[in-house]
Amino acid sequence: MDHQKVIRDVTVRLPMASTVAEVCEVAVEALARYTPATIAVLLHVHGRLRCVAATGSWQVFATVAPDAGIVGRVYTRGRSAVVPDVAADPAHIPVRPDVTAELCVPLLNPAGRTIGVLDLQWTGPADLVSWRAVAERVAARLGSRISALGGPTESRSEKLLRHASAMTAATTEWELMTAAIAAARDVSTLAAAVLLLGGRGGPRLGAPTAAPGELETRMRAELAELDTPVLARIIDRAHRYGAGYTLGEADHPPTDEHQPLVRAGVRTLVAVPFGPPDRGGVLLVADERLLRPDPTTVNLLELLAGQAWSCLDRLRTLDRLREQASSDPLTGLRHTGPFGQRIATVTPDRTALLAIDVDDFKTVNDTYGHQAGDRVLIGLARALEGALRQGDELYRIGGDEFVAVIEVSRPEEAVRVAERLTEAARQVGRTISVGVALPRPGESPDLALRRADQALYAVKRQGRDGVHLSPA
């Protein structure tokens, strides 16, 4: 075989290919004309060695960890590997059961950095020394051509799917927004992205990324200075007319709504609706360069915004369900589950437990019915909440039983708060009995709560409508 002819054949064909995938396929097809070896080109894309082109075999590994197998070893070390007997090399990845020898050479960019590998595997005798010289020269030309075309990259659709997976995995709104902004920048190749959220409470800026760039910082600063009606108009424009671009065309000034973004240095803008008009917002993707985004870019950003909104809506739904699961459906107060978690963290001599019982509540139910009793409990819950201080917590742990958990500097402070609660109850036409206890050092929370209950029953014995402090 004329090895020079192999190299010339590959060299002539490479410039004809216009994409990285085509270049790799051309190289594999050209080499396959001269050897029965199983041939593959694997490029490093987003943390994996991805098979971009290959001849047929029993098993094609679409992606390989960058340190797995002989291919991973060559990629990591940047040096060719010649393996005359694959059975003697435990790193060999069996693409077919009858392979006997393997030759793997690194693909380098002009800076000398490894970007992938060219791998050949034989099932019979082969002149590995000669083929190594051929493969290394082909790999040099292949690496240069791949780099000239922009290097090994994901398609934008692949990027979108990868980012969609990251957004789905987000467990908080901040994680989701950070993932959505990173995805918008990556898919669009623009410099900055900002989420402007609408809904109840008026428009607001979404959370910033962990390390916002200069343009994102300037955009957020300008948007933060705007009045609510102006922010609402930016959101309304996107929902009224749909996704739009660009900003900064010569002799065509931007709309009034977008002037603040011009002040921030934006010259290219894609504005994409985010969620429904009544609850959603707008995704603003921007750059300081004067560019012309193509329709495919905008379409991908619309798909991204739709996925991000679905993930955000799911997170909010889960939060509501968790809140409902931990709240009393009648009064809206937290109930026994969160209460147990809270008292497990009390501080001895600093956290006070106020056990509260509604006086003569059974009489209300027996005389006026349970609906009337429910109205009493709801009104009383609101009155007690209003009498507590900022940071104090109120729980409903039974039918007419409540517990307030408060932080105090001394027992007398807890008694004063309890007296405010009894006065608040009187204001809505009811009376309550309150027992107060501060956990002692080494005392379990359950025992401290039991002492608060005992103090409450002491009030009941003394005629109700009062406060009693358990002895320290």
Secondary structure, DSSP 8 states (H G I E B T S, - for coil): --HHHHHHHHHHHGGG--SHHHHHHHHHHHHHTT--SEEEEEEEETTEEEEEEE---S---SEE-TTSHHHHHHHHHT--EEES-GGG-TT---SSTT--EEEEEEEE-TTS-EEEEEEEEESS---HHHHHHHHHHHHHHHHHHHHHTT-S---HHHHHHHHHHHHHH--SHHHHHHHHHHHHHHHH--SEEEEEE-STT--EE----SS--HHHHHHHHHHHTS-HHHHHHHHHHHHHH-SB-----TT----GGGHHHHHTT--EEEEEEES-TTT-EEEEEEESS-----HHHHHHHHHHHHHHHHHHHHHHHHHHHHHHHTB-TTT--B-HHHHHHHHTT--TTTEEEEEEEETTHHHHHHHH-HHHHHHHHHHHHHHHHHHS-TT-EEEE-SSSEEEEEEE-SSHHHHHHHHHHHHHHHHHTT--EEEEEE---TT--HHHHHHHHHHHHHHHHHTTSSEEEE---
